[in-house]
Amino acid sequence: SLEGAVIAPDKRAAFARLGNGKLMVARVMGDDVSARIAPAAAMRVAVTQGRLHAVFADLGFPPLHMKLEETPPWLAELAQGGR
């Protein structure tokens, strides 16, 4: 289940917290959409100056860097190390 999500202002990327302790990144890549779901422990998340940065432990999927219109409390908590 979806606990919370943020969508980039340009609608080309999204980040979500799922109910099973996992995180999801989705982004437009050309004419397609790419998505990755991973355990929260397998991703480093930071929010700085109105931008979200999510870096996977698995280097096979590029990091997500997206602008935020606002930072919801669940995302701020996650970026501070809360799960």
PDB file of N, CA, C and O in Angstrom:
ATOM      1  N   SER A   1       0.838  -1.185   0.000  1.00  0.00           N
ATOM      2  CA  SER A   1       0.000   0.000   0.000  1.00  0.00           C
ATOM      3  C   SER A   1       0.882   1.248   0.000  1.00  0.00           C
ATOM      4  O   SER A   1       2.026   1.210   0.455  1.00  0.00           O
ATOM      5  N   LEU A   2       0.362   2.310  -0.494  1.00  0.00           N
ATOM      6  CA  LEU A   2       1.064   3.573  -0.603  1.00  0.00           C
ATOM      7  C   LEU A   2       0.857   4.389   0.669  1.00  0.00           C
ATOM      8  O   LEU A   2      -0.281   4.684   1.034  1.00  0.00           O
ATOM      9  N   GLU A   3       1.944   4.757   1.346  1.00  0.00           N
ATOM     10  CA  GLU A   3       1.848   5.577   2.556  1.00  0.00           C
ATOM     11  C   GLU A   3       2.015   7.058   2.257  1.00  0.00           C
ATOM     12  O   GLU A   3       1.439   7.898   2.948  1.00  0.00           O
ATOM     13  N   GLY A   4       2.790   7.384   1.244  1.00  0.00           N
ATOM     14  CA  GLY A   4       3.005   8.774   0.880  1.00  0.00           C
ATOM     15  C   GLY A   4       3.775   8.857  -0.417  1.00  0.00           C
ATOM     16  O   GLY A   4       4.528   7.948  -0.766  1.00  0.00           O
ATOM     17  N   ALA A   5       3.583   9.959  -1.134  1.00  0.00           N
ATOM     18  CA  ALA A   5       4.283  10.128  -2.402  1.00  0.00           C
ATOM     19  C   ALA A   5       4.486  11.599  -2.700  1.00  0.00           C
ATOM     20  O   ALA A   5       3.703  12.450  -2.276  1.00  0.00           O
ATOM     21  N   VAL A   6       5.546  11.887  -3.435  1.00  0.00           N
ATOM     22  CA  VAL A   6       5.793  13.227  -3.948  1.00  0.00           C
ATOM     23  C   VAL A   6       6.066  13.091  -5.444  1.00  0.00           C
ATOM     24  O   VAL A   6       6.687  12.129  -5.894  1.00  0.00           O
ATOM     25  N   ILE A   7       5.591  14.069  -6.195  1.00  0.00           N
ATOM     26  CA  ILE A   7       5.765  14.086  -7.639  1.00  0.00           C
ATOM     27  C   ILE A   7       6.480  15.378  -8.002  1.00  0.00           C
ATOM     28  O   ILE A   7       6.129  16.447  -7.502  1.00  0.00           O
ATOM     29  N   ALA A   8       7.473  15.284  -8.864  1.00  0.00           N
ATOM     30  CA  ALA A   8       8.228  16.460  -9.295  1.00  0.00           C
ATOM     31  C   ALA A   8       7.293  17.453  -9.987  1.00  0.00           C
ATOM     32  O   ALA A   8       6.333  17.044 -10.640  1.00  0.00           O
ATOM     33  N   PRO A   9       7.564  18.746  -9.851  1.00  0.00           N
ATOM     34  CA  PRO A   9       6.719  19.752 -10.502  1.00  0.00           C
ATOM     35  C   PRO A   9       6.573  19.544 -12.007  1.00  0.00           C
ATOM     36  O   PRO A   9       5.528  19.871 -12.570  1.00  0.00           O
ATOM     37  N   ASP A  10       7.594  19.010 -12.665  1.00  0.00           N
ATOM     38  CA  ASP A  10       7.510  18.775 -14.113  1.00  0.00           C
ATOM     39  C   ASP A  10       6.849  17.438 -14.455  1.00  0.00           C
ATOM     40  O   ASP A  10       6.726  17.087 -15.629  1.00  0.00           O
ATOM     41  N   LYS A  11       6.426  16.698 -13.438  1.00  0.00           N
ATOM     42  CA  LYS A  11       5.717  15.403 -13.583  1.00  0.00           C
ATOM     43  C   LYS A  11       6.568  14.323 -14.243  1.00  0.00           C
ATOM     44  O   LYS A  11       6.022  13.372 -14.803  1.00  0.00           O
ATOM     45  N   ARG A  12       7.894  14.449 -14.188  1.00  0.00           N
ATOM     46  CA  ARG A  12       8.770  13.477 -14.847  1.00  0.00           C
ATOM     47  C   ARG A  12       9.441  12.526 -13.856  1.00  0.00           C
ATOM     48  O   ARG A  12      10.201  11.648 -14.263  1.00  0.00           O
ATOM     49  N   ALA A  13       9.169  12.690 -12.559  1.00  0.00           N
ATOM     50  CA  ALA A  13       9.738  11.794 -11.548  1.00  0.00           C
ATOM     51  C   ALA A  13       8.817  11.766 -10.335  1.00  0.00           C
ATOM     52  O   ALA A  13       8.079  12.714 -10.070  1.00  0.00           O
ATOM     53  N   ALA A  14       8.879  10.651  -9.602  1.00  0.00           N
ATOM     54  CA  ALA A  14       8.090  10.508  -8.376  1.00  0.00           C
ATOM     55  C   ALA A  14       8.859   9.638  -7.388  1.00  0.00           C
ATOM     56  O   ALA A  14       9.691   8.815  -7.770  1.00  0.00           O
ATOM     57  N   PHE A  15       8.558   9.845  -6.110  1.00  0.00           N
ATOM     58  CA  PHE A  15       9.173   9.083  -5.031  1.00  0.00           C
ATOM     59  C   PHE A  15       8.061   8.710  -4.077  1.00  0.00           C
ATOM     60  O   PHE A  15       7.233   9.554  -3.731  1.00  0.00           O
ATOM     61  N   ALA A  16       8.025   7.449  -3.640  1.00  0.00           N
ATOM     62  CA  ALA A  16       6.941   6.997  -2.767  1.00  0.00           C
ATOM     63  C   ALA A  16       7.464   6.126  -1.636  1.00  0.00           C
ATOM     64  O   ALA A  16       8.462   5.418  -1.768  1.00  0.00           O
ATOM     65  N   ARG A  17       6.755   6.205  -0.526  1.00  0.00           N
ATOM     66  CA  ARG A  17       6.992   5.320   0.617  1.00  0.00           C
ATOM     67  C   ARG A  17       5.853   4.310   0.630  1.00  0.00           C
ATOM     68  O   ARG A  17       4.679   4.676   0.666  1.00  0.00           O
ATOM     69  N   LEU A  18       6.219   3.045   0.600  1.00  0.00           N
ATOM     70  CA  LEU A  18       5.231   1.973   0.566  1.00  0.00           C
ATOM     71  C   LEU A  18       5.016   1.404   1.963  1.00  0.00           C
ATOM     72  O   LEU A  18       5.876   1.538   2.834  1.00  0.00           O
ATOM     73  N   GLY A  19       3.887   0.781   2.170  1.00  0.00           N
ATOM     74  CA  GLY A  19       3.517   0.256   3.479  1.00  0.00           C
ATOM     75  C   GLY A  19       4.349  -0.910   3.956  1.00  0.00           C
ATOM     76  O   GLY A  19       4.307  -1.238   5.142  1.00  0.00           O
ATOM     77  N   ASN A  20       5.100  -1.546   3.087  1.00  0.00           N
ATOM     78  CA  ASN A  20       5.887  -2.709   3.474  1.00  0.00           C
ATOM     79  C   ASN A  20       7.334  -2.365   3.826  1.00  0.00           C
ATOM     80  O   ASN A  20       8.196  -3.244   3.839  1.00  0.00           O
ATOM     81  N   GLY A  21       7.601  -1.081   4.112  1.00  0.00           N
ATOM     82  CA  GLY A  21       8.955  -0.673   4.472  1.00  0.00           C
ATOM     83  C   GLY A  21       9.864  -0.448   3.274  1.00  0.00           C
ATOM     84  O   GLY A  21      11.080  -0.326   3.420  1.00  0.00           O
ATOM     85  N   LYS A  22       9.273  -0.393   2.106  1.00  0.00           N
ATOM     86  CA  LYS A  22      10.063  -0.183   0.893  1.00  0.00           C
ATOM     87  C   LYS A  22       9.804   1.207   0.324  1.00  0.00           C
ATOM     88  O   LYS A  22       8.821   1.867   0.661  1.00  0.00           O
ATOM     89  N   LEU A  23      10.710   1.627  -0.540  1.00  0.00           N
ATOM     90  CA  LEU A  23      10.597   2.909  -1.228  1.00  0.00           C
ATOM     91  C   LEU A  23      10.540   2.654  -2.723  1.00  0.00           C
ATOM     92  O   LEU A  23      11.072   1.658  -3.214  1.00  0.00           O
ATOM     93  N   MET A  24       9.890   3.564  -3.448  1.00  0.00           N
ATOM     94  CA  MET A  24       9.793   3.429  -4.889  1.00  0.00           C
ATOM     95  C   MET A  24      10.191   4.731  -5.572  1.00  0.00           C
ATOM     96  O   MET A  24       9.803   5.819  -5.147  1.00  0.00           O
ATOM     97  N   VAL A  25      10.965   4.598  -6.627  1.00  0.00           N
ATOM     98  CA  VAL A  25      11.330   5.722  -7.489  1.00  0.00           C
ATOM     99  C   VAL A  25      10.781   5.414  -8.871  1.00  0.00           C
ATOM    100  O   VAL A  25      10.950   4.308  -9.385  1.00  0.00           O
ATOM    101  N   ALA A  26      10.129   6.389  -9.462  1.00  0.00           N
ATOM    102  CA  ALA A  26       9.655   6.253 -10.839  1.00  0.00           C
ATOM    103  C   ALA A  26      10.067   7.510 -11.590  1.00  0.00           C
ATOM    104  O   ALA A  26      10.020   8.613 -11.046  1.00  0.00           O
ATOM    105  N   ARG A  27      10.471   7.336 -12.839  1.00  0.00           N
ATOM    106  CA  ARG A  27      10.868   8.490 -13.644  1.00  0.00           C
ATOM    107  C   ARG A  27      10.643   8.225 -15.123  1.00  0.00           C
ATOM    108  O   ARG A  27      10.675   7.086 -15.586  1.00  0.00           O
ATOM    109  N   VAL A  28      10.418   9.299 -15.839  1.00  0.00           N
ATOM    110  CA  VAL A  28      10.283   9.227 -17.288  1.00  0.00           C
ATOM    111  C   VAL A  28      11.678   9.077 -17.872  1.00  0.00           C
ATOM    112  O   VAL A  28      12.601   9.814 -17.525  1.00  0.00           O
ATOM    113  N   MET A  29      11.808   8.105 -18.767  1.00  0.00           N
ATOM    114  CA  MET A  29      13.080   7.894 -19.464  1.00  0.00           C
ATOM    115  C   MET A  29      12.756   7.722 -20.941  1.00  0.00           C
ATOM    116  O   MET A  29      12.375   6.637 -21.380  1.00  0.00           O
ATOM    117  N   GLY A  30      12.909   8.799 -21.703  1.00  0.00           N
ATOM    118  CA  GLY A  30      12.553   8.763 -23.116  1.00  0.00           C
ATOM    119  C   GLY A  30      11.051   8.642 -23.272  1.00  0.00           C
ATOM    120  O   GLY A  30      10.298   9.450 -22.728  1.00  0.00           O
ATOM    121  N   ASP A  31      10.613   7.640 -24.008  1.00  0.00           N
ATOM    122  CA  ASP A  31       9.184   7.404 -24.220  1.00  0.00           C
ATOM    123  C   ASP A  31       8.612   6.390 -23.240  1.00  0.00           C
ATOM    124  O   ASP A  31       7.491   5.918 -23.426  1.00  0.00           O
ATOM    125  N   ASP A  32       9.362   6.050 -22.204  1.00  0.00           N
ATOM    126  CA  ASP A  32       8.960   5.003 -21.284  1.00  0.00           C
ATOM    127  C   ASP A  32       9.022   5.512 -19.845  1.00  0.00           C
ATOM    128  O   ASP A  32       9.409   6.653 -19.595  1.00  0.00           O
ATOM    129  N   VAL A  33       8.645   4.669 -18.924  1.00  0.00           N
ATOM    130  CA  VAL A  33       8.750   4.965 -17.493  1.00  0.00           C
ATOM    131  C   VAL A  33       9.599   3.873 -16.860  1.00  0.00           C
ATOM    132  O   VAL A  33       9.424   2.686 -17.137  1.00  0.00           O
ATOM    133  N   SER A  34      10.519   4.298 -16.008  1.00  0.00           N
ATOM    134  CA  SER A  34      11.368   3.363 -15.280  1.00  0.00           C
ATOM    135  C   SER A  34      10.991   3.441 -13.809  1.00  0.00           C
ATOM    136  O   SER A  34      10.780   4.533 -13.280  1.00  0.00           O
ATOM    137  N   ALA A  35      10.903   2.303 -13.147  1.00  0.00           N
ATOM    138  CA  ALA A  35      10.562   2.277 -11.722  1.00  0.00           C
ATOM    139  C   ALA A  35      11.451   1.271 -11.010  1.00  0.00           C
ATOM    140  O   ALA A  35      11.863   0.259 -11.577  1.00  0.00           O
ATOM    141  N   ARG A  36      11.731   1.577  -9.760  1.00  0.00           N
ATOM    142  CA  ARG A  36      12.535   0.673  -8.935  1.00  0.00           C
ATOM    143  C   ARG A  36      11.951   0.708  -7.531  1.00  0.00           C
ATOM    144  O   ARG A  36      11.669   1.778  -6.991  1.00  0.00           O
ATOM    145  N   ILE A  37      11.773  -0.459  -6.953  1.00  0.00           N
ATOM    146  CA  ILE A  37      11.318  -0.601  -5.568  1.00  0.00           C
ATOM    147  C   ILE A  37      12.455  -1.258  -4.799  1.00  0.00           C
ATOM    148  O   ILE A  37      13.035  -2.244  -5.253  1.00  0.00           O
ATOM    149  N   ALA A  38      12.770  -0.699  -3.623  1.00  0.00           N
ATOM    150  CA  ALA A  38      13.868  -1.229  -2.821  1.00  0.00           C
ATOM    151  C   ALA A  38      13.555  -1.044  -1.340  1.00  0.00           C
ATOM    152  O   ALA A  38      12.790  -0.152  -0.974  1.00  0.00           O
ATOM    153  N   PRO A  39      14.143  -1.883  -0.489  1.00  0.00           N
ATOM    154  CA  PRO A  39      13.995  -1.679   0.950  1.00  0.00           C
ATOM    155  C   PRO A  39      14.575  -0.308   1.325  1.00  0.00           C
ATOM    156  O   PRO A  39      15.546   0.153   0.724  1.00  0.00           O
ATOM    157  N   ALA A  40      13.974   0.320   2.307  1.00  0.00           N
ATOM    158  CA  ALA A  40      14.445   1.641   2.739  1.00  0.00           C
ATOM    159  C   ALA A  40      15.919   1.608   3.132  1.00  0.00           C
ATOM    160  O   ALA A  40      16.626   2.596   2.935  1.00  0.00           O
ATOM    161  N   ALA A  41      16.388   0.507   3.675  1.00  0.00           N
ATOM    162  CA  ALA A  41      17.788   0.394   4.091  1.00  0.00           C
ATOM    163  C   ALA A  41      18.739   0.365   2.895  1.00  0.00           C
ATOM    164  O   ALA A  41      19.943   0.562   3.062  1.00  0.00           O
ATOM    165  N   ALA A  42      18.218   0.122   1.699  1.00  0.00           N
ATOM    166  CA  ALA A  42      19.060   0.033   0.501  1.00  0.00           C
ATOM    167  C   ALA A  42      19.100   1.352  -0.276  1.00  0.00           C
ATOM    168  O   ALA A  42      19.544   1.400  -1.423  1.00  0.00           O
ATOM    169  N   MET A  43      18.627   2.421   0.374  1.00  0.00           N
ATOM    170  CA  MET A  43      18.598   3.710  -0.304  1.00  0.00           C
ATOM    171  C   MET A  43      18.977   4.810   0.686  1.00  0.00           C
ATOM    172  O   MET A  43      18.512   4.819   1.825  1.00  0.00           O
ATOM    173  N   ARG A  44      19.814   5.723   0.247  1.00  0.00           N
ATOM    174  CA  ARG A  44      20.161   6.904   1.052  1.00  0.00           C
ATOM    175  C   ARG A  44      19.307   8.060   0.550  1.00  0.00           C
ATOM    176  O   ARG A  44      19.327   8.378  -0.639  1.00  0.00           O
ATOM    177  N   VAL A  45      18.556   8.689   1.449  1.00  0.00           N
ATOM    178  CA  VAL A  45      17.625   9.756   1.089  1.00  0.00           C
ATOM    179  C   VAL A  45      18.017  11.030   1.816  1.00  0.00           C
ATOM    180  O   VAL A  45      18.273  11.018   3.020  1.00  0.00           O
ATOM    181  N   ALA A  46      18.060  12.139   1.067  1.00  0.00           N
ATOM    182  CA  ALA A  46      18.366  13.440   1.659  1.00  0.00           C
ATOM    183  C   ALA A  46      17.450  14.482   1.029  1.00  0.00           C
ATOM    184  O   ALA A  46      17.090  14.387  -0.145  1.00  0.00           O
ATOM    185  N   VAL A  47      17.083  15.473   1.826  1.00  0.00           N
ATOM    186  CA  VAL A  47      16.321  16.616   1.334  1.00  0.00           C
ATOM    187  C   VAL A  47      17.100  17.858   1.711  1.00  0.00           C
ATOM    188  O   VAL A  47      17.310  18.138   2.891  1.00  0.00           O
ATOM    189  N   THR A  48      17.528  18.603   0.701  1.00  0.00           N
ATOM    190  CA  THR A  48      18.275  19.849   0.935  1.00  0.00           C
ATOM    191  C   THR A  48      17.821  20.913  -0.045  1.00  0.00           C
ATOM    192  O   THR A  48      17.687  20.655  -1.241  1.00  0.00           O
ATOM    193  N   GLN A  49      17.591  22.090   0.461  1.00  0.00           N
ATOM    194  CA  GLN A  49      17.239  23.260  -0.350  1.00  0.00           C
ATOM    195  C   GLN A  49      16.130  22.971  -1.360  1.00  0.00           C
ATOM    196  O   GLN A  49      16.227  23.347  -2.528  1.00  0.00           O
ATOM    197  N   GLY A  50      15.085  22.304  -0.898  1.00  0.00           N
ATOM    198  CA  GLY A  50      13.942  22.043  -1.753  1.00  0.00           C
ATOM    199  C   GLY A  50      14.143  20.976  -2.810  1.00  0.00           C
ATOM    200  O   GLY A  50      13.398  20.909  -3.788  1.00  0.00           O
ATOM    201  N   ARG A  51      15.149  20.144  -2.612  1.00  0.00           N
ATOM    202  CA  ARG A  51      15.417  19.063  -3.570  1.00  0.00           C
ATOM    203  C   ARG A  51      15.531  17.737  -2.824  1.00  0.00           C
ATOM    204  O   ARG A  51      16.052  17.672  -1.710  1.00  0.00           O
ATOM    205  N   LEU A  52      15.032  16.688  -3.463  1.00  0.00           N
ATOM    206  CA  LEU A  52      15.125  15.329  -2.941  1.00  0.00           C
ATOM    207  C   LEU A  52      16.251  14.610  -3.673  1.00  0.00           C
ATOM    208  O   LEU A  52      16.344  14.665  -4.899  1.00  0.00           O
ATOM    209  N   HIS A  53      17.103  13.939  -2.910  1.00  0.00           N
ATOM    210  CA  HIS A  53      18.195  13.135  -3.470  1.00  0.00           C
ATOM    211  C   HIS A  53      18.040  11.727  -2.917  1.00  0.00           C
ATOM    212  O   HIS A  53      18.078  11.529  -1.703  1.00  0.00           O
ATOM    213  N   ALA A  54      17.868  10.753  -3.794  1.00  0.00           N
ATOM    214  CA  ALA A  54      17.745   9.354  -3.388  1.00  0.00           C
ATOM    215  C   ALA A  54      18.789   8.552  -4.164  1.00  0.00           C
ATOM    216  O   ALA A  54      18.778   8.515  -5.394  1.00  0.00           O
ATOM    217  N   VAL A  55      19.689   7.912  -3.419  1.00  0.00           N
ATOM    218  CA  VAL A  55      20.779   7.156  -4.029  1.00  0.00           C
ATOM    219  C   VAL A  55      20.652   5.704  -3.590  1.00  0.00           C
ATOM    220  O   VAL A  55      20.567   5.409  -2.398  1.00  0.00           O
ATOM    221  N   PHE A  56      20.639   4.806  -4.564  1.00  0.00           N
ATOM    222  CA  PHE A  56      20.512   3.386  -4.291  1.00  0.00           C
ATOM    223  C   PHE A  56      21.856   2.776  -3.909  1.00  0.00           C
ATOM    224  O   PHE A  56      22.894   3.192  -4.426  1.00  0.00           O
ATOM    225  N   ALA A  57      21.847   1.801  -3.016  1.00  0.00           N
ATOM    226  CA  ALA A  57      23.062   1.037  -2.712  1.00  0.00           C
ATOM    227  C   ALA A  57      23.501   0.271  -3.953  1.00  0.00           C
ATOM    228  O   ALA A  57      24.696   0.078  -4.177  1.00  0.00           O
ATOM    229  N   ASP A  58      22.542  -0.164  -4.755  1.00  0.00           N
ATOM    230  CA  ASP A  58      22.800  -0.833  -6.031  1.00  0.00           C
ATOM    231  C   ASP A  58      23.081   0.244  -7.076  1.00  0.00           C
ATOM    232  O   ASP A  58      22.178   0.993  -7.451  1.00  0.00           O
ATOM    233  N   LEU A  59      24.304   0.328  -7.541  1.00  0.00           N
ATOM    234  CA  LEU A  59      24.683   1.376  -8.478  1.00  0.00           C
ATOM    235  C   LEU A  59      24.121   1.161  -9.880  1.00  0.00           C
ATOM    236  O   LEU A  59      24.342   1.994 -10.759  1.00  0.00           O
ATOM    237  N   GLY A  60      23.408   0.074 -10.107  1.00  0.00           N
ATOM    238  CA  GLY A  60      22.846  -0.212 -11.411  1.00  0.00           C
ATOM    239  C   GLY A  60      21.654   0.660 -11.766  1.00  0.00           C
ATOM    240  O   GLY A  60      21.218   0.656 -12.917  1.00  0.00           O
ATOM    241  N   PHE A  61      21.118   1.405 -10.816  1.00  0.00           N
ATOM    242  CA  PHE A  61      19.984   2.290 -11.065  1.00  0.00           C
ATOM    243  C   PHE A  61      20.432   3.697 -10.716  1.00  0.00           C
ATOM    244  O   PHE A  61      20.911   3.925  -9.606  1.00  0.00           O
ATOM    245  N   PRO A  62      20.290   4.652 -11.637  1.00  0.00           N
ATOM    246  CA  PRO A  62      20.811   5.995 -11.372  1.00  0.00           C
ATOM    247  C   PRO A  62      20.102   6.673 -10.199  1.00  0.00           C
ATOM    248  O   PRO A  62      18.928   6.409  -9.939  1.00  0.00           O
ATOM    249  N   PRO A  63      20.821   7.546  -9.494  1.00  0.00           N
ATOM    250  CA  PRO A  63      20.211   8.267  -8.379  1.00  0.00           C
ATOM    251  C   PRO A  63      19.089   9.182  -8.866  1.00  0.00           C
ATOM    252  O   PRO A  63      19.047   9.579 -10.031  1.00  0.00           O
ATOM    253  N   LEU A  64      18.204   9.497  -7.965  1.00  0.00           N
ATOM    254  CA  LEU A  64      17.111  10.421  -8.264  1.00  0.00           C
ATOM    255  C   LEU A  64      17.443  11.761  -7.621  1.00  0.00           C
ATOM    256  O   LEU A  64      17.755  11.828  -6.433  1.00  0.00           O
ATOM    257  N   HIS A  65      17.375  12.809  -8.403  1.00  0.00           N
ATOM    258  CA  HIS A  65      17.523  14.183  -7.908  1.00  0.00           C
ATOM    259  C   HIS A  65      16.339  14.947  -8.470  1.00  0.00           C
ATOM    260  O   HIS A  65      16.251  15.166  -9.678  1.00  0.00           O
ATOM    261  N   MET A  66      15.434  15.352  -7.599  1.00  0.00           N
ATOM    262  CA  MET A  66      14.245  16.042  -8.096  1.00  0.00           C
ATOM    263  C   MET A  66      13.868  17.207  -7.206  1.00  0.00           C
ATOM    264  O   MET A  66      14.085  17.184  -5.994  1.00  0.00           O
ATOM    265  N   LYS A  67      13.302  18.223  -7.828  1.00  0.00           N
ATOM    266  CA  LYS A  67      12.833  19.407  -7.127  1.00  0.00           C
ATOM    267  C   LYS A  67      11.533  19.069  -6.399  1.00  0.00           C
ATOM    268  O   LYS A  67      10.718  18.293  -6.898  1.00  0.00           O
ATOM    269  N   LEU A  68      11.348  19.649  -5.232  1.00  0.00           N
ATOM    270  CA  LEU A  68      10.125  19.457  -4.454  1.00  0.00           C
ATOM    271  C   LEU A  68       9.365  20.771  -4.345  1.00  0.00           C
ATOM    272  O   LEU A  68       9.973  21.824  -4.156  1.00  0.00           O
ATOM    273  N   GLU A  69       8.060  20.721  -4.460  1.00  0.00           N
ATOM    274  CA  GLU A  69       7.247  21.906  -4.197  1.00  0.00           C
ATOM    275  C   GLU A  69       7.114  22.115  -2.693  1.00  0.00           C
ATOM    276  O   GLU A  69       7.078  23.249  -2.216  1.00  0.00           O
ATOM    277  N   GLU A  70       7.041  21.023  -1.956  1.00  0.00           N
ATOM    278  CA  GLU A  70       7.023  21.049  -0.496  1.00  0.00           C
ATOM    279  C   GLU A  70       7.543  19.714   0.010  1.00  0.00           C
ATOM    280  O   GLU A  70       7.520  18.715  -0.709  1.00  0.00           O
ATOM    281  N   THR A  71       8.008  19.703   1.241  1.00  0.00           N
ATOM    282  CA  THR A  71       8.526  18.473   1.845  1.00  0.00           C
ATOM    283  C   THR A  71       7.529  17.980   2.883  1.00  0.00           C
ATOM    284  O   THR A  71       7.401  18.584   3.948  1.00  0.00           O
ATOM    285  N   PRO A  72       6.817  16.890   2.590  1.00  0.00           N
ATOM    286  CA  PRO A  72       5.867  16.369   3.570  1.00  0.00           C
ATOM    287  C   PRO A  72       6.599  15.816   4.799  1.00  0.00           C
ATOM    288  O   PRO A  72       7.759  15.416   4.695  1.00  0.00           O
ATOM    289  N   PRO A  73       5.938  15.791   5.952  1.00  0.00           N
ATOM    290  CA  PRO A  73       6.583  15.321   7.190  1.00  0.00           C
ATOM    291  C   PRO A  73       7.190  13.919   7.069  1.00  0.00           C
ATOM    292  O   PRO A  73       8.278  13.685   7.594  1.00  0.00           O
ATOM    293  N   TRP A  74       6.522  12.987   6.396  1.00  0.00           N
ATOM    294  CA  TRP A  74       7.050  11.626   6.277  1.00  0.00           C
ATOM    295  C   TRP A  74       8.383  11.619   5.531  1.00  0.00           C
ATOM    296  O   TRP A  74       9.265  10.822   5.850  1.00  0.00           O
ATOM    297  N   LEU A  75       8.535  12.496   4.548  1.00  0.00           N
ATOM    298  CA  LEU A  75       9.769  12.554   3.775  1.00  0.00           C
ATOM    299  C   LEU A  75      10.891  13.204   4.581  1.00  0.00           C
ATOM    300  O   LEU A  75      12.037  12.759   4.522  1.00  0.00           O
ATOM    301  N   ALA A  76      10.566  14.244   5.328  1.00  0.00           N
ATOM    302  CA  ALA A  76      11.560  14.878   6.198  1.00  0.00           C
ATOM    303  C   ALA A  76      12.074  13.877   7.236  1.00  0.00           C
ATOM    304  O   ALA A  76      13.273  13.816   7.506  1.00  0.00           O
ATOM    305  N   GLU A  77      11.162  13.097   7.812  1.00  0.00           N
ATOM    306  CA  GLU A  77      11.540  12.079   8.799  1.00  0.00           C
ATOM    307  C   GLU A  77      12.435  11.006   8.170  1.00  0.00           C
ATOM    308  O   GLU A  77      13.434  10.597   8.762  1.00  0.00           O
ATOM    309  N   LEU A  78      12.075  10.561   6.985  1.00  0.00           N
ATOM    310  CA  LEU A  78      12.859   9.554   6.274  1.00  0.00           C
ATOM    311  C   LEU A  78      14.270  10.079   5.980  1.00  0.00           C
ATOM    312  O   LEU A  78      15.252   9.354   6.140  1.00  0.00           O
ATOM    313  N   ALA A  79      14.363  11.326   5.554  1.00  0.00           N
ATOM    314  CA  ALA A  79      15.671  11.920   5.234  1.00  0.00           C
ATOM    315  C   ALA A  79      16.536  12.082   6.482  1.00  0.00           C
ATOM    316  O   ALA A  79      17.762  12.132   6.381  1.00  0.00           O
ATOM    317  N   GLN A  80      15.914  12.165   7.651  1.00  0.00           N
ATOM    318  CA  GLN A  80      16.661  12.289   8.905  1.00  0.00           C
ATOM    319  C   GLN A  80      16.992  10.930   9.511  1.00  0.00           C
ATOM    320  O   GLN A  80      17.466  10.850  10.644  1.00  0.00           O
ATOM    321  N   GLY A  81      16.744   9.872   8.763  1.00  0.00           N
ATOM    322  CA  GLY A  81      17.092   8.547   9.233  1.00  0.00           C
ATOM    323  C   GLY A  81      15.959   7.751   9.819  1.00  0.00           C
ATOM    324  O   GLY A  81      16.163   6.619  10.258  1.00  0.00           O
ATOM    325  N   GLY A  82      14.748   8.321   9.839  1.00  0.00           N
ATOM    326  CA  GLY A  82      13.588   7.581  10.329  1.00  0.00           C
ATOM    327  C   GLY A  82      13.102   6.608   9.284  1.00  0.00           C
ATOM    328  O   GLY A  82      13.244   6.870   8.090  1.00  0.00           O
ATOM    329  N   ARG A  83      12.538   5.506   9.690  1.00  0.00           N
ATOM    330  CA  ARG A  83      12.055   4.510   8.728  1.00  0.00           C
ATOM    331  C   ARG A  83      10.582   4.381   8.894  1.00  0.00           C
ATOM    332  O   ARG A  83       9.947   3.596   8.188  1.00  0.00           O
TER     333      ARG A  83
END
